[in-house]
Amino acid sequence: MKTYQGGIVIGHKKRFGIVRVDKAVIDNREEAVKTMQSLLPLFQGLPVVLVAEEEKDKPLYFARPDLMNFLMDFHLPSVEWKEYTLAE
């Protein structure tokens, strides 16, 4: 089993799951896509955004293009984070 910190974001006609991952996951496109797909069941099929926090608390996202546009003005601290467990 693998544990993730995540939450559901609702706003501006967008609804998606957001999950914290290591930067190495986002840096590897194949791994990022695989991780996103594996997380879909945790969010009942909602799109999933991956986020890694870089230096100076600057978030780095991996998401669909429409969600990337939304995330340009998104405030990460507004997420109500909780723990999700995924059976492997």
N, CA, C and O atoms as a GROMACS GRO file, in nm:
protein
  352
    1MET      N    1   0.083  -0.118   0.000
    1MET     CA    2   0.000   0.000   0.000
    1MET      C    3   0.088   0.124   0.000
    1MET      O    4   0.195   0.127   0.061
    2LYS      N    5   0.041   0.225  -0.070
    2LYS     CA    6   0.114   0.350  -0.077
    2LYS      C    7   0.025   0.463  -0.028
    2LYS      O    8  -0.094   0.466  -0.059
    3THR      N    9   0.081   0.554   0.049
    3THR     CA   10   0.005   0.664   0.108
    3THR      C   11   0.041   0.795   0.038
    3THR      O   12   0.158   0.822   0.010
    4TYR      N   13  -0.061   0.876   0.012
    4TYR     CA   14  -0.043   1.006  -0.053
    4TYR      C   15  -0.115   1.113   0.027
    4TYR      O   16  -0.213   1.084   0.096
    5GLN      N   17  -0.067   1.236   0.017
    5GLN     CA   18  -0.137   1.353   0.069
    5GLN      C   19  -0.209   1.416  -0.049
    5GLN      O   20  -0.148   1.444  -0.152
    6GLY      N   21  -0.338   1.436  -0.036
    6GLY     CA   22  -0.414   1.491  -0.147
    6GLY      C   23  -0.539   1.561  -0.100
    6GLY      O   24  -0.568   1.568   0.019
    7GLY      N   25  -0.613   1.611  -0.196
    7GLY     CA   26  -0.738   1.679  -0.168
    7GLY      C   27  -0.817   1.699  -0.295
    7GLY      O   28  -0.772   1.665  -0.404
    8ILE      N   29  -0.936   1.754  -0.280
    8ILE     CA   30  -1.021   1.783  -0.396
    8ILE      C   31  -1.034   1.934  -0.405
    8ILE      O   32  -1.061   2.003  -0.306
    9VAL      N   33  -1.014   1.985  -0.526
    9VAL     CA   34  -1.023   2.129  -0.552
    9VAL      C   35  -1.150   2.154  -0.632
    9VAL      O   36  -1.176   2.088  -0.732
   10ILE      N   37  -1.229   2.250  -0.586
   10ILE     CA   38  -1.352   2.288  -0.656
   10ILE      C   39  -1.348   2.440  -0.673
   10ILE      O   40  -1.334   2.514  -0.576
   11GLY      N   41  -1.362   2.484  -0.797
   11GLY     CA   42  -1.363   2.628  -0.819
   11GLY      C   43  -1.358   2.663  -0.965
   11GLY      O   44  -1.300   2.589  -1.045
   12HIS      N   45  -1.416   2.775  -1.001
   12HIS     CA   46  -1.416   2.826  -1.139
   12HIS      C   47  -1.456   2.718  -1.240
   12HIS      O   48  -1.393   2.702  -1.344
   13LYS      N   49  -1.561   2.646  -1.207
   13LYS     CA   50  -1.614   2.540  -1.294
   13LYS      C   51  -1.514   2.428  -1.317
   13LYS      O   52  -1.524   2.354  -1.415
   14LYS      N   53  -1.418   2.415  -1.227
   14LYS     CA   54  -1.319   2.307  -1.233
   14LYS      C   55  -1.330   2.226  -1.105
   14LYS      O   56  -1.353   2.281  -0.997
   15ARG      N   57  -1.314   2.096  -1.119
   15ARG     CA   58  -1.312   2.006  -1.004
   15ARG      C   59  -1.211   1.897  -1.034
   15ARG      O   60  -1.219   1.830  -1.137
   16PHE      N   61  -1.115   1.880  -0.943
   16PHE     CA   62  -1.012   1.781  -0.967
   16PHE      C   63  -0.946   1.740  -0.836
   16PHE      O   64  -0.957   1.809  -0.735
   17GLY      N   65  -0.879   1.626  -0.840
   17GLY     CA   66  -0.800   1.582  -0.727
   17GLY      C   67  -0.659   1.636  -0.742
   17GLY      O   68  -0.609   1.650  -0.853
   18ILE      N   69  -0.597   1.668  -0.630
   18ILE     CA   70  -0.458   1.714  -0.631
   18ILE      C   71  -0.380   1.630  -0.531
   18ILE      O   72  -0.427   1.605  -0.420
   19VAL      N   73  -0.261   1.587  -0.571
   19VAL     CA   74  -0.182   1.495  -0.489
   19VAL      C   75  -0.037   1.540  -0.486
   19VAL      O   76   0.022   1.574  -0.588
   20ARG      N   77   0.020   1.540  -0.366
   20ARG     CA   78   0.162   1.572  -0.350
   20ARG      C   79   0.246   1.451  -0.389
   20ARG      O   80   0.218   1.338  -0.350
   21VAL      N   81   0.349   1.478  -0.468
   21VAL     CA   82   0.444   1.374  -0.507
   21VAL      C   83   0.585   1.433  -0.500
   21VAL      O   84   0.602   1.554  -0.487
   22ASP      N   85   0.684   1.347  -0.510
   22ASP     CA   86   0.822   1.393  -0.518
   22ASP      C   87   0.846   1.458  -0.653
   22ASP      O   88   0.783   1.421  -0.752
   23LYS      N   89   0.935   1.554  -0.658
   23LYS     CA   90   0.967   1.623  -0.782
   23LYS      C   91   1.014   1.525  -0.889
   23LYS      O   92   0.990   1.547  -1.008
   24ALA      N   93   1.081   1.418  -0.848
   24ALA     CA   94   1.131   1.319  -0.944
   24ALA      C   95   1.018   1.257  -1.025
   24ALA      O   96   1.038   1.221  -1.141
   25VAL      N   97   0.899   1.244  -0.966
   25VAL     CA   98   0.784   1.189  -1.039
   25VAL      C   99   0.742   1.285  -1.150
   25VAL      O  100   0.717   1.243  -1.263
   26ILE      N  101   0.735   1.413  -1.119
   26ILE     CA  102   0.695   1.513  -1.218
   26ILE      C  103   0.801   1.528  -1.327
   26ILE      O  104   0.768   1.554  -1.443
   27ASP      N  105   0.925   1.514  -1.290
   27ASP     CA  106   1.035   1.527  -1.386
   27ASP      C  107   1.037   1.414  -1.489
   27ASP      O  108   1.097   1.428  -1.595
   28ASN      N  109   0.971   1.303  -1.458
   28ASN     CA  110   0.966   1.188  -1.549
   28ASN      C  111   0.823   1.175  -1.602
   28ASN      O  112   0.736   1.122  -1.533
   29ARG      N  113   0.799   1.222  -1.723
   29ARG     CA  114   0.664   1.226  -1.780
   29ARG      C  115   0.595   1.090  -1.774
   29ARG      O  116   0.477   1.082  -1.737
   30GLU      N  117   0.664   0.984  -1.809
   30GLU     CA  118   0.604   0.850  -1.808
   30GLU      C  119   0.559   0.811  -1.667
   30GLU      O  120   0.450   0.758  -1.648
   31GLU      N  121   0.643   0.839  -1.570
   31GLU     CA  122   0.609   0.808  -1.430
   31GLU      C  123   0.494   0.895  -1.382
   31GLU      O  124   0.408   0.848  -1.307
   32ALA      N  125   0.492   1.022  -1.423
   32ALA     CA  126   0.384   1.113  -1.383
   32ALA      C  127   0.250   1.065  -1.438
   32ALA      O  128   0.151   1.063  -1.365
   33VAL      N  129   0.246   1.028  -1.564
   33VAL     CA  130   0.121   0.980  -1.625
   33VAL      C  131   0.075   0.852  -1.557
   33VAL      O  132  -0.044   0.836  -1.527
   34LYS      N  133   0.168   0.761  -1.532
   34LYS     CA  134   0.136   0.634  -1.465
   34LYS      C  135   0.080   0.661  -1.324
   34LYS      O  136  -0.017   0.598  -1.282
   35THR      N  137   0.142   0.754  -1.252
   35THR     CA  138   0.096   0.787  -1.117
   35THR      C  139  -0.043   0.849  -1.122
   35THR      O  140  -0.129   0.812  -1.042
   36MET      N  141  -0.065   0.942  -1.214
   36MET     CA  142  -0.197   1.005  -1.227
   36MET      C  143  -0.305   0.899  -1.253
   36MET      O  144  -0.411   0.901  -1.190
   37GLN      N  145  -0.279   0.809  -1.344
   37GLN     CA  146  -0.377   0.704  -1.378
   37GLN      C  147  -0.405   0.614  -1.259
   37GLN      O  148  -0.519   0.573  -1.238
   38SER      N  149  -0.303   0.582  -1.182
   38SER     CA  150  -0.324   0.494  -1.067
   38SER      C  151  -0.406   0.562  -0.957
   38SER      O  152  -0.469   0.495  -0.876
   39LEU      N  153  -0.404   0.696  -0.954
   39LEU     CA  154  -0.476   0.771  -0.851
   39LEU      C  155  -0.621   0.800  -0.886
   39LEU      O  156  -0.697   0.842  -0.798
   40LEU      N  157  -0.662   0.778  -1.009
   40LEU     CA  158  -0.800   0.807  -1.050
   40LEU      C  159  -0.905   0.744  -0.960
   40LEU      O  160  -1.004   0.810  -0.927
   41PRO      N  161  -0.890   0.618  -0.918
   41PRO     CA  162  -0.993   0.558  -0.831
   41PRO      C  163  -1.011   0.629  -0.696
   41PRO      O  164  -1.119   0.626  -0.639
   42LEU      N  165  -0.905   0.692  -0.646
   42LEU     CA  166  -0.915   0.762  -0.519
   42LEU      C  167  -1.006   0.885  -0.527
   42LEU      O  168  -1.061   0.929  -0.426
   43PHE      N  169  -1.021   0.939  -0.647
   43PHE     CA  170  -1.099   1.061  -0.666
   43PHE      C  171  -1.221   1.037  -0.755
   43PHE      O  172  -1.267   1.128  -0.823
   44GLN      N  173  -1.272   0.916  -0.753
   44GLN     CA  174  -1.392   0.877  -0.829
   44GLN      C  175  -1.387   0.923  -0.974
   44GLN      O  176  -1.488   0.969  -1.029
   45GLY      N  177  -1.270   0.911  -1.036
   45GLY     CA  178  -1.257   0.943  -1.178
   45GLY      C  179  -1.234   1.089  -1.210
   45GLY      O  180  -1.222   1.125  -1.327
   46LEU      N  181  -1.227   1.176  -1.108
   46LEU     CA  182  -1.195   1.317  -1.133
   46LEU      C  183  -1.054   1.326  -1.193
   46LEU      O  184  -0.970   1.241  -1.164
   47PRO      N  185  -1.028   1.427  -1.274
   47PRO     CA  186  -0.890   1.446  -1.321
   47PRO      C  187  -0.798   1.463  -1.200
   47PRO      O  188  -0.840   1.511  -1.095
   48VAL      N  189  -0.674   1.424  -1.218
   48VAL     CA  190  -0.577   1.433  -1.108
   48VAL      C  191  -0.463   1.526  -1.150
   48VAL      O  192  -0.412   1.518  -1.261
   49VAL      N  193  -0.425   1.613  -1.058
   49VAL     CA  194  -0.311   1.702  -1.074
   49VAL      C  195  -0.204   1.656  -0.975
   49VAL      O  196  -0.233   1.630  -0.858
   50LEU      N  197  -0.081   1.648  -1.022
   50LEU     CA  198   0.030   1.617  -0.934
   50LEU      C  199   0.101   1.747  -0.898
   50LEU      O  200   0.116   1.835  -0.983
   51VAL      N  201   0.145   1.759  -0.775
   51VAL     CA  202   0.216   1.878  -0.732
   51VAL      C  203   0.338   1.839  -0.649
   51VAL      O  204   0.331   1.752  -0.562
   52ALA      N  205   0.448   1.905  -0.677
   52ALA     CA  206   0.569   1.892  -0.596
   52ALA      C  207   0.608   2.033  -0.557
   52ALA      O  208   0.597   2.125  -0.637
   53GLU      N  209   0.653   2.049  -0.435
   53GLU     CA  210   0.692   2.182  -0.390
   53GLU      C  211   0.843   2.198  -0.405
   53GLU      O  212   0.922   2.120  -0.352
   54GLU      N  213   0.879   2.302  -0.480
   54GLU     CA  214   1.019   2.330  -0.502
   54GLU      C  215   1.070   2.425  -0.394
   54GLU      O  216   0.998   2.458  -0.299
   55GLU      N  217   1.191   2.468  -0.411
   55GLU     CA  218   1.248   2.565  -0.318
   55GLU      C  219   1.161   2.690  -0.312
   55GLU      O  220   1.093   2.724  -0.408
   56LYS      N  221   1.164   2.757  -0.200
   56LYS     CA  222   1.088   2.880  -0.177
   56LYS      C  223   0.938   2.856  -0.188
   56LYS      O  224   0.862   2.948  -0.221
   57ASP      N  225   0.894   2.733  -0.160
   57ASP     CA  226   0.752   2.697  -0.160
   57ASP      C  227   0.683   2.722  -0.293
   57ASP      O  228   0.562   2.744  -0.297
   58LYS      N  229   0.757   2.720  -0.401
   58LYS     CA  230   0.699   2.737  -0.534
   58LYS      C  231   0.652   2.601  -0.584
   58LYS      O  232   0.734   2.511  -0.601
   59PRO      N  233   0.522   2.584  -0.609
   59PRO     CA  234   0.474   2.453  -0.654
   59PRO      C  235   0.506   2.427  -0.800
   59PRO      O  236   0.507   2.518  -0.883
   60LEU      N  237   0.531   2.302  -0.830
   60LEU     CA  238   0.552   2.255  -0.966
   60LEU      C  239   0.441   2.156  -0.994
   60LEU      O  240   0.424   2.059  -0.920
   61TYR      N  241   0.364   2.179  -1.101
   61TYR     CA  242   0.246   2.097  -1.131
   61TYR      C  243   0.266   2.010  -1.254
   61TYR      O  244   0.344   2.043  -1.343
   62PHE      N  245   0.194   1.899  -1.257
   62PHE     CA  246   0.181   1.816  -1.377
   62PHE      C  247   0.032   1.792  -1.392
   62PHE      O  248  -0.032   1.730  -1.306
   63ALA      N  249  -0.025   1.841  -1.504
   63ALA     CA  250  -0.170   1.833  -1.522
   63ALA      C  251  -0.206   1.852  -1.669
   63ALA      O  252  -0.122   1.885  -1.752
   64ARG      N  253  -0.335   1.831  -1.698
   64ARG     CA  254  -0.387   1.860  -1.831
   64ARG      C  255  -0.369   2.009  -1.861
   64ARG      O  256  -0.364   2.089  -1.768
   65PRO      N  257  -0.360   2.047  -1.988
   65PRO     CA  258  -0.339   2.189  -2.022
   65PRO      C  259  -0.446   2.283  -1.965
   65PRO      O  260  -0.412   2.392  -1.919
   66ASP      N  261  -0.574   2.244  -1.967
   66ASP     CA  262  -0.678   2.333  -1.913
   66ASP      C  263  -0.663   2.352  -1.763
   66ASP      O  264  -0.691   2.460  -1.710
   67LEU      N  265  -0.619   2.248  -1.694
   67LEU     CA  266  -0.599   2.260  -1.550
   67LEU      C  267  -0.471   2.339  -1.519
   67LEU      O  268  -0.465   2.410  -1.419
   68MET      N  269  -0.371   2.328  -1.605
   68MET     CA  270  -0.249   2.407  -1.587
   68MET      C  271  -0.283   2.556  -1.592
   68MET      O  272  -0.229   2.635  -1.514
   69ASN      N  273  -0.371   2.596  -1.684
   69ASN     CA  274  -0.412   2.737  -1.694
   69ASN      C  275  -0.481   2.780  -1.565
   69ASN      O  276  -0.456   2.890  -1.515
   70PHE      N  277  -0.568   2.696  -1.512
   70PHE     CA  278  -0.637   2.726  -1.387
   70PHE      C  279  -0.537   2.741  -1.272
   70PHE      O  280  -0.552   2.829  -1.187
   71LEU      N  281  -0.436   2.656  -1.270
   71LEU     CA  282  -0.340   2.653  -1.160
   71LEU      C  283  -0.247   2.775  -1.157
   71LEU      O  284  -0.180   2.799  -1.057
   72MET      N  285  -0.244   2.851  -1.265
   72MET     CA  286  -0.159   2.970  -1.268
   72MET      C  287  -0.199   3.069  -1.158
   72MET      O  288  -0.114   3.140  -1.106
   73ASP      N  289  -0.327   3.073  -1.124
   73ASP     CA  290  -0.376   3.163  -1.020
   73ASP      C  291  -0.422   3.090  -0.894
   73ASP      O  292  -0.494   3.147  -0.812
   74PHE      N  293  -0.381   2.966  -0.880
   74PHE     CA  294  -0.428   2.882  -0.770
   74PHE      C  295  -0.338   2.898  -0.648
   74PHE      O  296  -0.216   2.908  -0.660
   75HIS      N  297  -0.399   2.899  -0.531
   75HIS     CA  298  -0.325   2.910  -0.406
   75HIS      C  299  -0.324   2.773  -0.336
   75HIS      O  300  -0.424   2.732  -0.277
   76LEU      N  301  -0.213   2.706  -0.343
   76LEU     CA  302  -0.198   2.572  -0.288
   76LEU      C  303  -0.238   2.561  -0.141
   76LEU      O  304  -0.294   2.458  -0.102
   77PRO      N  305  -0.212   2.660  -0.058
   77PRO     CA  306  -0.252   2.648   0.083
   77PRO      C  307  -0.403   2.636   0.105
   77PRO      O  308  -0.447   2.600   0.214
   78SER      N  309  -0.483   2.664   0.004
   78SER     CA  310  -0.628   2.655   0.019
   78SER      C  311  -0.680   2.510   0.015
   78SER      O  312  -0.797   2.486   0.044
   79VAL      N  313  -0.595   2.416  -0.021
   79VAL     CA  314  -0.635   2.276  -0.028
   79VAL      C  315  -0.651   2.219   0.112
   79VAL      O  316  -0.566   2.241   0.198
   80GLU      N  317  -0.759   2.146   0.135
   80GLU     CA  318  -0.777   2.073   0.261
   80GLU      C  319  -0.714   1.934   0.242
   80GLU      O  320  -0.779   1.843   0.190
   81TRP      N  321  -0.590   1.922   0.283
   81TRP     CA  322  -0.514   1.799   0.261
   81TRP      C  323  -0.561   1.688   0.355
   81TRP      O  324  -0.594   1.712   0.471
   82LYS      N  325  -0.562   1.567   0.302
   82LYS     CA  326  -0.587   1.449   0.385
   82LYS      C  327  -0.504   1.335   0.329
   82LYS      O  328  -0.445   1.346   0.221
   83GLU      N  329  -0.500   1.226   0.402
   83GLU     CA  330  -0.421   1.111   0.361
   83GLU      C  331  -0.506   1.013   0.283
   83GLU      O  332  -0.616   0.977   0.324
   84TYR      N  333  -0.453   0.970   0.170
   84TYR     CA  334  -0.519   0.869   0.087
   84TYR      C  335  -0.427   0.748   0.078
   84TYR      O  336  -0.305   0.763   0.068
   85THR      N  337  -0.484   0.629   0.082
   85THR     CA  338  -0.406   0.507   0.070
   85THR      C  339  -0.450   0.431  -0.055
   85THR      O  340  -0.569   0.409  -0.078
   86LEU      N  341  -0.352   0.393  -0.134
   86LEU     CA  342  -0.376   0.324  -0.258
   86LEU      C  343  -0.316   0.184  -0.249
   86LEU      O  344  -0.197   0.168  -0.223
   87ALA      N  345  -0.399   0.082  -0.271
   87ALA     CA  346  -0.349  -0.055  -0.273
   87ALA      C  347  -0.270  -0.074  -0.401
   87ALA      O  348  -0.315  -0.034  -0.509
   88GLU      N  349  -0.154  -0.133  -0.390
   88GLU     CA  350  -0.070  -0.152  -0.509
   88GLU      C  351  -0.088  -0.288  -0.569
   88GLU      O  352  -0.025  -0.320  -0.669
   0.00000   0.00000   0.00000
